[in-house]
């Protein structure tokens, strides 16, 4: 162990302050993780309590020492929670900060806590517990977002809007149907979260440095006490593995991508040109120079947070990809990526849930837009197939001519006089006008998963039963 900075300084009064302490200070700075891993204090203490209890149960430490350790750890927990704990960078990380304080509080018994354990399995445990809690929080937040969408979908099961492909008007859909598309997306994210919780539900403690331990520990006991399904099976893998963190980041990245697409739609929809939705005052900002403006800043920031989350995923994959088994200090860099992504994701889901709940939908505007761009052209073609027996390809061609005519006349398909339509194809009758409205178009799409209000209501019922 190198001398501490202060010792080095004092041993070399002439130049030590300028020189010898230089590299030492840098070493301390690059080595320390306390600045960020103090977030793991509660998990660290929980893990230590479970470990000490198991050690005593197995007769590895005395129950008297265990009591002192547990009491001391609880004192430290309230000190940290109460903001009365002094974290020291010289003690490197949360594990050593807590252990050093324990020694001050209870004396030599503190030295027995680290029996049959290493910081390698300790940090794997703390971080797993943290990620597990974060995943549980994410699951709840996604449930809240899905609930917000279900309410809006129910309210707008019949509200017609243009459906887009290539951001060009394609076919009329309902806003409720569009909302339910997001429910599917966030529902998949939530099931990924549930799988990840199941995946990581194994306890690393007891893997020790990498090889396990000669002490007669009971890893099943600590696993159970810490709420894990079972202990991990291979001690080398256990201290080398950060898959659980990478899975969290992958899920965060996919969820972020979904949130960002939604954010993009909100940005587009809230422009005066679209005018489909209006954001509440609570989720928009004004401009300091242009008084008329209402900016969708929250949506834009959700879109941007996604870039940040993607960065964290790529960073951790890159940190891990070259590491030989088992633990390397590189792995200390896992935490900030996950903490930052977790904060961004929580904020993004919360902001989106608020926006979805609060936004005002301009149904008249949506309906008007739904009728533009010859959005019922497919309905005309389908009518020709159904009522006049044309093959779909021919019907497509006939409809194309009707669209071209309407375009040249500057009107919609429903405004073309019957004589004009009959000149294009003699089988057309005035019954065709029944399918050229956006409402009729939407109502006809009753195929499973389609946009008809009855189908949208069935989708809502499906998800209500699962939310
Ligand atoms: N602070 C370290 C980390 O976050 C704890 C593990 C240190 N282990 C070691 N062998 N130096 O990864």
Boltz pocket constraint, residues with backbone or C-beta under 6 A from the ligand:
constraints:
  - pocket:
      binder: B
      contacts: [[A, 31], [A, 33], [A, 37], [A, 92], [A, 93], [A, 119], [A, 120], [A, 123], [A, 327], [A, 328], [A, 329], [A, 331], [A, 332], [A, 333]]
      max_distance: 6.0
